[in-house]
Structures are given as C-alpha cells and as structure tokens.
C-alpha cells in the first residue's frame, strides 16, 4: 500500500459563498463524511497558511491586496466569485495545503497526497480571481515545487472546465507542462486545441476538447493514449493534478457523461505514468454526494 497524505482543514468551511452557491462548504462536508472509513489508511496532515511571498510566486501584489480588502467588507469579485470575511485567510490555507504536500513528498513522509481544500484555484489568473477561484493553488504549488528542486512539473487538469488561470501562468514556460481535458465551448471559453504555448513554452501546453455528452470512452482515449505520450516527451520530476469532479455524469454545471468507474481509470492512468510524486488538488464537482464518492474512489486508487 502506498503512503498517501490526506490534507484538509475545517477552516476551509469558513469561506462562505452564501445560500444556493454551488461552490459551498457542503462540498467539503460531504467529502469528509465519506472519507471517514478511509482515514485509518492515510496520513492526516494539516495545511499551513501560505505567506504573501508564496502567493506572489504567481499573483500580482495588486491582486492580492485587492482580495484582502474586498474580503474585509465582503465585496465579491464577480457574481460567481464571492468573498466573506474569512475568505482571504481560507484561500491562504488552501494554497498552503499544496506547499506541505511538496514538503512531505520531498522528505519521503508520503509518496502521494490529496489536498481536500476550498476555494478551488485553476481559474485564477496571475492578475484576476474568477470562476469560484481566489488564488491558483496548483500553480503556486508548481512554483514552490521548483524551489524545492522539482525542476520539471507536469500539471494534469481533468476538471470539466478549462483551467485558464493555470494555462496563463505557464503559457511561455517550458519547465511546466499543462495538460487539460475539458468540455468544449464551456466556461471560461478558453482551452482550444490550437493553444499549445508560446515562445519557449510552445509545445508545453496540450488541450483536449470533449463534446457535450462525451462518456468514458472518449475521455479515456485521451488519458490512455495522449497523456502517456506527453509524459514520455516531458519526463517530469513531479505531477500535480487539478482534480475537478464536475466531469461526472451527475454534475449540475456541465454536460459530460463520465462515470465513477471512468474517473477511477483516469486516476489509475495518471498514477501508472511513472514512479514520481503525485499531488491531487480538489477543484470542481457540485453534486455533493457524487463528489464525495468520486474523491473516495480517487484516494482508493492512490493507495494501491
């Protein structure tokens, strides 16, 4: 059995998005309830609070200050991205989960980690919070991992929505490979297959469209055929995964028909790429019961 860290904190429940918002505290509460039976098999780790210096590895100081001040008065970024009084501090802890995950794999305390935190991050660009996301947890962790000696970082994003913020952060960077599958023509409208990176980063971004109502067969073709080729080309030192479970057939915000078994197979394909550290980050997933079951399925695969 692999050594897997489960990194979460009830403080993440304090990010209050208001009644009826799909990115709610109930998501994490449901996950925690379903994970209870697996806790004896994982290493429970508390995230730390990321520093402003950590956040500035990706985001502008102006953006960080703006979020901090908006949270004080509960002024939303936009109609999707809500801020409550604790949101700024919760977002720092969400980032901190990835940082302690990197520290743990570096010190060989565990081989894999799942960061069960909110708010999610992959839509947050270097200069703009958006799409339920405040700071880009996975992108900041990628930069931090490089500081710790993991020079080549592969980010795999299977959220149903394209991680525009992550792509923006590394579009001209050949040291980070961004691989994304997502529903075509969905929010935020980015991630065309022609978007492959620019300048030094050309060829280090790979986007794969999935038409509405695509099922396991279509997405597994990407992960079983295209992903291994990208991995073999890039030969990363560490893998970070934006794990968005809104690709599931039950999700109210998307139109894919991927099953829990399909998600298991995606995760298994990622884990079988090679003997490198793998860190998963919770992104989307808004059918709370199925979200929890899919996270449990992911951790079960991680333990194998």
Buried (B, 14 or more C-beta within 10 A) or exposed (E): EBBBBBBBBEBBBBBBBEEEBBBBBBBBBBBBEBBEEBEEBBBEBEBBBBEEEBBBBBBBEEBBEBBBEBBEEEEBBEEBBBBBBBBBBBBBBBBBBBBBBBBBBBEEBBBBBBBBBBBBBBBBBBEBBBBBBBBBBBBBBBBBBBEBEBEBBBBBBBBBBBBBBBBBBBBBBBBBBBBBBBBBEBBBEBBEEEBBBEEEBEBBBBBBBBEEEBBBEBBBBBBBEBBBEBBEEBEBBBBBBBBBBBBBBBBEBBBBBBBBEBBBBBBBBBBEBEEBBBBBBBBBBBBBEBBBBBBBBBBBBBBE
